[in-house]
Amino acid sequence: MSAFTRLWHRAPLWRAALFTAGVCGILTVMFPAPWLASRLPAYGSLGGKIRHMIGADSTGSDKTDNEDSSNALHPDEDRRTVSAPPMDAQFEGTIPFAGRQLPLPAGKWHPLLNYQDDVAHGEILTSLYVRSEQGIVTGLLIAQATTQSLPLGDTQLVQDECHSTFNFMSESLPADGASTECWMTSPIRVVNNVFLTSNQALQALIGSPLFIPPAVQRLTMMGFDLPSVLVDAAWNRIEKSKSVQGKPGSDHRVDFLSVHALISPADIGSRAVPGAPENWSRAGMSDSLAVSDFVHRTNDWLRGWTPYLRQGFAGTLPSTPTPGNASADPAFHG
């Protein structure tokens, strides 16, 4: 019996260490560390070939080894930026946003989250603000705007939001060939901290897995509760980009500002909302006087707020505060 055989039978820890070293060695070749693959290209190439042979190459067979290494060194997640500003800051009146002015609804608004996606649309900035009373959210503001122009086709969901038959109200300015502008109100159910609506284009926004879950998680961690229903008062404006006028294809590049004020119909310090769940719909709201009253008041307020949002888009808001009847939404705002 050789020395190796005797050691194999008499040293179980050594045997286990030998097995572990072998497995680790195989994994190191198959999935080399990014820094190692970048310093030893041949080593990374060998690992890529092995992964391809066993079908474990998630980047696809049509990609080169250099692309594999680049993807490993620069994952998409590194180019999606979510920041959480200090929530003890508070804003009232008008704030700067994406090179424009954003008139806030009445009350004290706290910054909740900023998001920018350099993978798909780095030219779009998304910011969320929250308003609360006694630990209950009374308003959630979602603002999106371009920081540079983008193709008109990339704003299709923004255009579609106002055309849903499930909205309480949908209104718009006459199209003039240079811009489109619409505003709407829509019901949103909140189920286990998930936002749900029958407006599919709006659902794409409030159901986004990229920034909505972090925002809701932060609210939960801070001890805030959401009411079971929110009413979305939204305003969207899309305008041909002035920065590319006269250039080829300029007619197809636009800037936009989209503002969604999700306001609560609940009483002060309560999550409970008037009416039954089925009343919070376009078809069912007429069966509840309280629901119908809140929706009509929200519609009237939004109509009065839109001229100030339009001025904010153009950057022409006066320095004087927005009149109280234009900023005071029907939800409790202090």
SETINU-17717 format. One record per residue (C-alpha): residue number from 0; residue in three letters; x, y, z. Coordinates in Angstrom, 3 decimals. Example, Ala and Ser with C-alpha at 12.3 -4.5 7.8 and 13.67 -1.06 7.14 Angstrom:
<sites>
{site 0,'ALA',{12.300,-4.500,7.800}}
{site 1,'SER',{13.670,-1.060,7.140}}
</sites>
This chain:
<sites>
{site 0,'MET',{0.000,0.000,0.000}}
{site 1,'SER',{1.478,3.355,-1.059}}
{site 2,'ALA',{1.918,6.317,1.247}}
{site 3,'PHE',{-0.810,8.219,-0.630}}
{site 4,'THR',{-3.283,5.333,-0.207}}
{site 5,'ARG',{-2.550,5.047,3.517}}
{site 6,'LEU',{-2.943,8.803,3.950}}
{site 7,'TRP',{-6.208,8.683,1.992}}
{site 8,'HIS',{-7.694,6.122,4.383}}
{site 9,'ARG',{-6.277,7.506,7.620}}
{site 10,'ALA',{-6.744,11.306,7.147}}
{site 11,'PRO',{-10.413,12.232,6.532}}
{site 12,'LEU',{-9.762,15.957,7.081}}
{site 13,'TRP',{-6.994,15.926,4.502}}
{site 14,'ARG',{-9.296,14.032,2.131}}
{site 15,'ALA',{-12.037,16.637,2.597}}
{site 16,'ALA',{-9.537,19.450,2.050}}
{site 17,'LEU',{-8.384,17.788,-1.171}}
{site 18,'PHE',{-11.966,17.540,-2.434}}
{site 19,'THR',{-12.629,21.195,-1.526}}
{site 20,'ALA',{-9.474,22.382,-3.257}}
{site 21,'GLY',{-10.461,20.514,-6.401}}
{site 22,'VAL',{-13.986,21.953,-6.485}}
{site 23,'CYS',{-12.717,25.470,-5.806}}
{site 24,'GLY',{-10.131,25.092,-8.544}}
{site 25,'ILE',{-12.796,24.076,-11.070}}
{site 26,'LEU',{-15.059,26.988,-10.069}}
{site 27,'THR',{-12.133,29.402,-10.306}}
{site 28,'VAL',{-11.483,28.329,-13.893}}
{site 29,'MET',{-15.182,28.409,-14.854}}
{site 30,'PHE',{-15.966,31.713,-13.145}}
{site 31,'PRO',{-12.733,33.702,-12.801}}
{site 32,'ALA',{-12.763,36.880,-10.737}}
{site 33,'PRO',{-13.165,40.005,-12.926}}
{site 34,'TRP',{-9.797,41.410,-11.884}}
{site 35,'LEU',{-8.106,38.089,-12.743}}
{site 36,'ALA',{-9.822,37.831,-16.122}}
{site 37,'SER',{-8.792,41.385,-16.973}}
{site 38,'ARG',{-5.122,40.770,-16.055}}
{site 39,'LEU',{-4.926,37.311,-17.680}}
{site 40,'PRO',{-7.109,37.385,-20.837}}
{site 41,'ALA',{-6.188,33.799,-21.727}}
{site 42,'TYR',{-7.440,32.661,-18.332}}
{site 43,'GLY',{-10.745,34.467,-18.842}}
{site 44,'SER',{-11.023,33.047,-22.345}}
{site 45,'LEU',{-10.566,29.500,-21.029}}
{site 46,'GLY',{-13.306,30.036,-18.455}}
{site 47,'GLY',{-15.631,31.436,-21.121}}
{site 48,'LYS',{-15.066,28.412,-23.370}}
{site 49,'ILE',{-15.787,26.001,-20.529}}
{site 50,'ARG',{-18.994,27.853,-19.583}}
{site 51,'HIS',{-20.083,27.807,-23.205}}
{site 52,'MET',{-19.420,24.058,-23.506}}
{site 53,'ILE',{-21.583,23.248,-20.495}}
{site 54,'GLY',{-24.297,25.796,-21.357}}
{site 55,'ALA',{-23.635,28.024,-18.353}}
{site 56,'ASP',{-22.725,31.132,-20.341}}
{site 57,'SER',{-25.590,33.497,-19.490}}
{site 58,'THR',{-24.355,36.199,-21.863}}
{site 59,'GLY',{-25.150,34.147,-24.984}}
{site 60,'SER',{-22.995,32.418,-27.579}}
{site 61,'ASP',{-22.851,35.410,-29.881}}
{site 62,'LYS',{-20.842,37.534,-27.409}}
{site 63,'THR',{-17.070,37.644,-27.343}}
{site 64,'ASP',{-14.948,36.855,-24.315}}
{site 65,'ASN',{-13.966,40.511,-24.098}}
{site 66,'GLU',{-17.646,41.451,-23.863}}
{site 67,'ASP',{-18.127,38.840,-21.140}}
{site 68,'SER',{-15.286,40.378,-19.183}}
{site 69,'SER',{-16.665,43.877,-19.696}}
{site 70,'ASN',{-20.125,42.839,-18.500}}
{site 71,'ALA',{-18.593,41.273,-15.417}}
{site 72,'LEU',{-16.610,44.400,-14.652}}
{site 73,'HIS',{-19.471,46.813,-15.381}}
{site 74,'PRO',{-22.849,45.223,-14.539}}
{site 75,'ASP',{-26.008,47.123,-15.501}}
{site 76,'GLU',{-26.916,47.537,-11.866}}
{site 77,'ASP',{-23.915,49.840,-11.396}}
{site 78,'ARG',{-25.494,52.279,-13.845}}
{site 79,'ARG',{-28.866,52.453,-12.090}}
{site 80,'THR',{-28.680,55.099,-9.394}}
{site 81,'VAL',{-31.094,55.172,-6.460}}
{site 82,'SER',{-30.389,57.742,-3.781}}
{site 83,'ALA',{-32.265,58.386,-0.552}}
{site 84,'PRO',{-31.986,62.032,0.556}}
{site 85,'PRO',{-32.378,62.904,4.256}}
{site 86,'MET',{-36.070,62.880,5.055}}
{site 87,'ASP',{-35.731,65.573,7.692}}
{site 88,'ALA',{-35.511,68.084,4.836}}
{site 89,'GLN',{-38.850,69.595,3.887}}
{site 90,'PHE',{-40.099,71.688,0.984}}
{site 91,'GLU',{-43.029,74.003,0.415}}
{site 92,'GLY',{-44.084,76.162,-2.497}}
{site 93,'THR',{-41.964,75.800,-5.642}}
{site 94,'ILE',{-38.776,73.768,-6.020}}
{site 95,'PRO',{-36.287,73.421,-8.891}}
{site 96,'PHE',{-36.524,70.115,-10.736}}
{site 97,'ALA',{-34.589,68.918,-13.791}}
{site 98,'GLY',{-33.904,72.470,-14.942}}
{site 99,'ARG',{-37.533,73.479,-14.485}}
{site 100,'GLN',{-39.817,74.667,-11.687}}
{site 101,'LEU',{-42.126,72.307,-9.820}}
{site 102,'PRO',{-44.988,73.854,-7.833}}
{site 103,'LEU',{-45.809,71.534,-4.936}}
{site 104,'PRO',{-49.283,70.894,-3.569}}
{site 105,'ALA',{-49.947,72.474,-0.181}}
{site 106,'GLY',{-48.195,71.134,2.908}}
{site 107,'LYS',{-44.700,70.079,3.858}}
{site 108,'TRP',{-43.093,67.608,1.476}}
{site 109,'HIS',{-40.104,65.445,2.349}}
{site 110,'PRO',{-37.683,64.000,-0.236}}
{site 111,'LEU',{-38.073,60.245,-0.389}}
{site 112,'LEU',{-36.022,58.949,-3.311}}
{site 113,'ASN',{-34.216,59.981,-6.497}}
{site 114,'TYR',{-33.738,57.578,-9.399}}
{site 115,'GLN',{-31.844,57.670,-12.689}}
{site 116,'ASP',{-31.388,54.749,-15.070}}
{site 117,'ASP',{-28.291,55.115,-17.255}}
{site 118,'VAL',{-28.960,51.692,-18.773}}
{site 119,'ALA',{-32.250,52.506,-20.500}}
{site 120,'HIS',{-32.870,56.242,-20.096}}
{site 121,'GLY',{-30.219,58.221,-18.299}}
{site 122,'GLU',{-31.866,61.379,-19.631}}
{site 123,'ILE',{-34.921,60.879,-17.358}}
{site 124,'LEU',{-34.838,61.941,-13.720}}
{site 125,'THR',{-37.404,60.532,-11.268}}
{site 126,'SER',{-37.941,62.011,-7.810}}
{site 127,'LEU',{-40.429,61.033,-5.101}}
{site 128,'TYR',{-41.655,63.187,-2.210}}
{site 129,'VAL',{-43.946,62.304,0.677}}
{site 130,'ARG',{-46.355,64.259,2.867}}
{site 131,'SER',{-47.744,62.791,6.081}}
{site 132,'GLU',{-49.779,63.422,9.209}}
{site 133,'GLN',{-49.597,61.356,12.412}}
{site 134,'GLY',{-47.556,58.679,10.649}}
{site 135,'ILE',{-50.076,58.240,7.798}}
{site 136,'VAL',{-49.146,59.203,4.241}}
{site 137,'THR',{-51.463,61.944,2.967}}
{site 138,'GLY',{-49.670,62.469,-0.324}}
{site 139,'LEU',{-46.997,60.887,-2.496}}
{site 140,'LEU',{-45.555,62.951,-5.331}}
{site 141,'ILE',{-43.846,61.272,-8.300}}
{site 142,'ALA',{-42.114,63.697,-10.661}}
{site 143,'GLN',{-40.374,62.661,-13.878}}
{site 144,'ALA',{-38.655,64.906,-16.405}}
{site 145,'THR',{-36.077,64.808,-19.141}}
{site 146,'THR',{-32.668,66.325,-18.556}}
{site 147,'GLN',{-32.026,66.047,-22.308}}
{site 148,'SER',{-34.315,65.300,-25.212}}
{site 149,'LEU',{-35.300,61.776,-26.215}}
{site 150,'PRO',{-37.183,60.115,-29.101}}
{site 151,'LEU',{-40.914,60.743,-29.137}}
{site 152,'GLY',{-41.601,57.001,-29.206}}
{site 153,'ASP',{-40.011,56.631,-25.779}}
{site 154,'THR',{-42.818,58.706,-24.241}}
{site 155,'GLN',{-45.616,56.390,-25.391}}
{site 156,'LEU',{-46.570,55.271,-21.874}}
{site 157,'VAL',{-46.744,58.898,-20.742}}
{site 158,'GLN',{-49.064,59.655,-23.667}}
{site 159,'ASP',{-51.246,56.619,-22.954}}
{site 160,'GLU',{-51.883,57.448,-19.280}}
{site 161,'CYS',{-54.571,60.009,-20.121}}
{site 162,'HIS',{-56.418,57.749,-22.549}}
{site 163,'SER',{-57.581,55.050,-20.166}}
{site 164,'THR',{-61.336,54.517,-19.809}}
{site 165,'PHE',{-60.732,53.628,-16.147}}
{site 166,'ASN',{-59.744,57.188,-15.242}}
{site 167,'PHE',{-62.131,59.296,-13.187}}
{site 168,'MET',{-61.361,62.221,-15.490}}
{site 169,'SER',{-59.214,62.800,-18.568}}
{site 170,'GLU',{-58.778,66.215,-20.184}}
{site 171,'SER',{-56.239,67.783,-22.516}}
{site 172,'LEU',{-55.242,70.887,-24.441}}
{site 173,'PRO',{-55.853,70.906,-28.199}}
{site 174,'ALA',{-52.833,69.476,-30.003}}
{site 175,'ASP',{-50.838,72.227,-31.770}}
{site 176,'GLY',{-48.167,70.135,-33.468}}
{site 177,'ALA',{-45.459,71.325,-31.094}}
{site 178,'SER',{-46.705,69.969,-27.777}}
{site 179,'THR',{-49.274,67.755,-26.126}}
{site 180,'GLU',{-50.613,68.254,-22.619}}
{site 181,'CYS',{-53.149,66.281,-20.625}}
{site 182,'TRP',{-54.273,65.802,-17.036}}
{site 183,'MET',{-56.254,63.078,-15.350}}
{site 184,'THR',{-57.438,61.603,-12.071}}
{site 185,'SER',{-57.388,57.886,-11.444}}
{site 186,'PRO',{-58.017,55.469,-8.536}}
{site 187,'ILE',{-55.150,53.464,-7.033}}
{site 188,'ARG',{-55.622,50.570,-4.622}}
{site 189,'VAL',{-52.906,49.872,-2.051}}
{site 190,'VAL',{-52.727,46.163,-1.198}}
{site 191,'ASN',{-49.877,44.984,1.045}}
{site 192,'ASN',{-47.953,48.148,0.116}}
{site 193,'VAL',{-48.337,47.375,-3.603}}
{site 194,'PHE',{-49.975,49.987,-5.866}}
{site 195,'LEU',{-52.650,48.647,-8.235}}
{site 196,'THR',{-54.695,50.369,-10.929}}
{site 197,'SER',{-56.646,49.335,-14.031}}
{site 198,'ASN',{-54.935,52.047,-16.094}}
{site 199,'GLN',{-52.219,49.913,-17.691}}
{site 200,'ALA',{-49.918,52.792,-18.639}}
{site 201,'LEU',{-50.158,54.218,-15.120}}
{site 202,'GLN',{-49.561,50.751,-13.662}}
{site 203,'ALA',{-46.260,50.614,-15.536}}
{site 204,'LEU',{-45.173,53.679,-13.544}}
{site 205,'ILE',{-46.506,52.904,-10.070}}
{site 206,'GLY',{-45.624,49.218,-10.432}}
{site 207,'SER',{-42.032,49.870,-11.489}}
{site 208,'PRO',{-39.721,47.414,-9.701}}
{site 209,'LEU',{-36.820,49.852,-10.081}}
{site 210,'PHE',{-37.809,52.705,-7.754}}
{site 211,'ILE',{-41.277,52.094,-6.247}}
{site 212,'PRO',{-40.269,49.159,-3.962}}
{site 213,'PRO',{-37.274,51.052,-2.498}}
{site 214,'ALA',{-39.517,54.057,-1.851}}
{site 215,'VAL',{-42.228,51.996,-0.153}}
{site 216,'GLN',{-39.620,50.062,1.827}}
{site 217,'ARG',{-38.142,53.312,3.088}}
{site 218,'LEU',{-41.578,54.546,4.138}}
{site 219,'THR',{-42.205,51.293,5.994}}
{site 220,'MET',{-38.838,51.389,7.730}}
{site 221,'MET',{-39.520,54.961,8.833}}
{site 222,'GLY',{-42.836,53.873,10.353}}
{site 223,'PHE',{-45.204,55.444,7.810}}
{site 224,'ASP',{-48.469,53.757,6.824}}
{site 225,'LEU',{-50.240,54.022,3.484}}
{site 226,'PRO',{-54.034,54.355,3.190}}
{site 227,'SER',{-55.889,51.621,1.313}}
{site 228,'VAL',{-56.780,53.997,-1.545}}
{site 229,'LEU',{-54.979,56.884,-3.206}}
{site 230,'VAL',{-56.318,59.155,-5.940}}
{site 231,'ASP',{-53.765,60.046,-8.597}}
{site 232,'ALA',{-54.001,63.623,-9.864}}
{site 233,'ALA',{-51.595,63.656,-12.801}}
{site 234,'TRP',{-50.374,66.175,-15.376}}
{site 235,'ASN',{-48.234,65.355,-18.418}}
{site 236,'ARG',{-46.674,67.692,-20.956}}
{site 237,'ILE',{-44.591,66.594,-23.954}}
{site 238,'GLU',{-42.940,69.252,-26.106}}
{site 239,'LYS',{-40.711,69.201,-29.163}}
{site 240,'SER',{-37.162,69.836,-28.094}}
{site 241,'LYS',{-35.994,73.411,-28.709}}
{site 242,'SER',{-32.343,72.366,-28.437}}
{site 243,'VAL',{-32.428,70.363,-31.685}}
{site 244,'GLN',{-34.679,72.524,-33.838}}
{site 245,'GLY',{-33.454,72.687,-37.417}}
{site 246,'LYS',{-31.420,69.518,-37.076}}
{site 247,'PRO',{-32.285,66.311,-38.969}}
{site 248,'GLY',{-34.812,64.256,-37.037}}
{site 249,'SER',{-35.529,67.112,-34.612}}
{site 250,'ASP',{-39.286,66.633,-35.051}}
{site 251,'HIS',{-38.946,63.264,-33.373}}
{site 252,'ARG',{-37.110,64.363,-30.221}}
{site 253,'VAL',{-38.998,65.770,-27.268}}
{site 254,'ASP',{-38.787,66.868,-23.646}}
{site 255,'PHE',{-41.431,66.079,-21.075}}
{site 256,'LEU',{-42.520,66.686,-17.500}}
{site 257,'SER',{-44.874,64.288,-15.728}}
{site 258,'VAL',{-46.234,64.977,-12.239}}
{site 259,'HIS',{-48.343,62.505,-10.258}}
{site 260,'ALA',{-49.807,63.638,-6.935}}
{site 261,'LEU',{-51.183,60.551,-5.205}}
{site 262,'ILE',{-53.425,62.003,-2.502}}
{site 263,'SER',{-55.262,60.269,0.323}}
{site 264,'PRO',{-59.041,60.440,0.873}}
{site 265,'ALA',{-58.662,59.084,4.432}}
{site 266,'ASP',{-59.548,61.077,7.533}}
{site 267,'ILE',{-56.782,62.682,9.607}}
{site 268,'GLY',{-54.587,60.062,11.278}}
{site 269,'SER',{-56.489,57.135,9.737}}
{site 270,'ARG',{-55.858,54.609,6.968}}
{site 271,'ALA',{-59.587,53.984,6.502}}
{site 272,'VAL',{-61.152,55.614,3.445}}
{site 273,'PRO',{-64.829,56.369,2.802}}
{site 274,'GLY',{-66.940,54.036,0.723}}
{site 275,'ALA',{-66.418,50.413,-0.236}}
{site 276,'PRO',{-63.530,49.221,-2.423}}
{site 277,'GLU',{-65.831,48.910,-5.436}}
{site 278,'ASN',{-66.846,52.578,-5.061}}
{site 279,'TRP',{-63.317,53.669,-5.935}}
{site 280,'SER',{-63.827,53.248,-9.669}}
{site 281,'ARG',{-65.315,55.309,-12.458}}
{site 282,'ALA',{-68.344,53.042,-12.592}}
{site 283,'GLY',{-68.869,52.689,-8.852}}
{site 284,'MET',{-68.132,56.140,-7.456}}
{site 285,'SER',{-71.687,57.391,-8.028}}
{site 286,'ASP',{-72.936,54.860,-5.455}}
{site 287,'SER',{-71.074,56.662,-2.638}}
{site 288,'LEU',{-71.642,60.353,-1.985}}
{site 289,'ALA',{-68.368,60.639,-0.020}}
{site 290,'VAL',{-66.317,59.038,-2.782}}
{site 291,'SER',{-67.990,61.074,-5.509}}
{site 292,'ASP',{-67.451,64.290,-3.536}}
{site 293,'PHE',{-63.727,63.623,-3.030}}
{site 294,'VAL',{-63.219,62.745,-6.702}}
{site 295,'HIS',{-65.035,65.861,-7.932}}
{site 296,'ARG',{-63.056,68.082,-5.560}}
{site 297,'THR',{-59.825,66.482,-6.786}}
{site 298,'ASN',{-60.856,67.076,-10.406}}
{site 299,'ASP',{-61.599,70.746,-9.714}}
{site 300,'TRP',{-58.328,71.221,-7.842}}
{site 301,'LEU',{-56.281,69.619,-10.626}}
{site 302,'ARG',{-57.855,71.906,-13.237}}
{site 303,'GLY',{-56.747,74.896,-11.167}}
{site 304,'TRP',{-53.252,73.501,-10.594}}
{site 305,'THR',{-52.420,72.756,-14.238}}
{site 306,'PRO',{-51.688,76.391,-15.311}}
{site 307,'TYR',{-48.990,76.603,-12.635}}
{site 308,'LEU',{-47.486,73.273,-13.702}}
{site 309,'ARG',{-47.422,74.593,-17.276}}
{site 310,'GLN',{-45.598,77.732,-16.159}}
{site 311,'GLY',{-43.185,75.565,-14.172}}
{site 312,'PHE',{-42.376,73.566,-17.301}}
{site 313,'ALA',{-41.545,76.813,-19.105}}
{site 314,'GLY',{-39.663,78.166,-16.080}}
{site 315,'THR',{-41.893,81.256,-15.893}}
{site 316,'LEU',{-43.500,80.836,-12.465}}
{site 317,'PRO',{-43.567,84.108,-10.523}}
{site 318,'SER',{-41.581,84.382,-7.314}}
{site 319,'THR',{-44.777,84.936,-5.344}}
{site 320,'PRO',{-46.282,81.810,-3.696}}
{site 321,'THR',{-48.842,79.790,-5.610}}
{site 322,'PRO',{-52.339,80.900,-4.548}}
{site 323,'GLY',{-53.816,78.705,-1.813}}
{site 324,'ASN',{-56.831,77.676,-3.891}}
{site 325,'ALA',{-54.474,76.302,-6.568}}
{site 326,'SER',{-52.112,74.435,-4.269}}
{site 327,'ALA',{-54.583,73.133,-1.651}}
{site 328,'ASP',{-55.558,69.620,-2.749}}
{site 329,'PRO',{-58.555,67.899,-1.065}}
{site 330,'ALA',{-56.377,65.623,1.105}}
{site 331,'PHE',{-55.325,66.769,4.560}}
{site 332,'HIS',{-52.174,68.870,4.235}}
{site 333,'GLY',{-51.744,70.550,7.606}}
</sites>
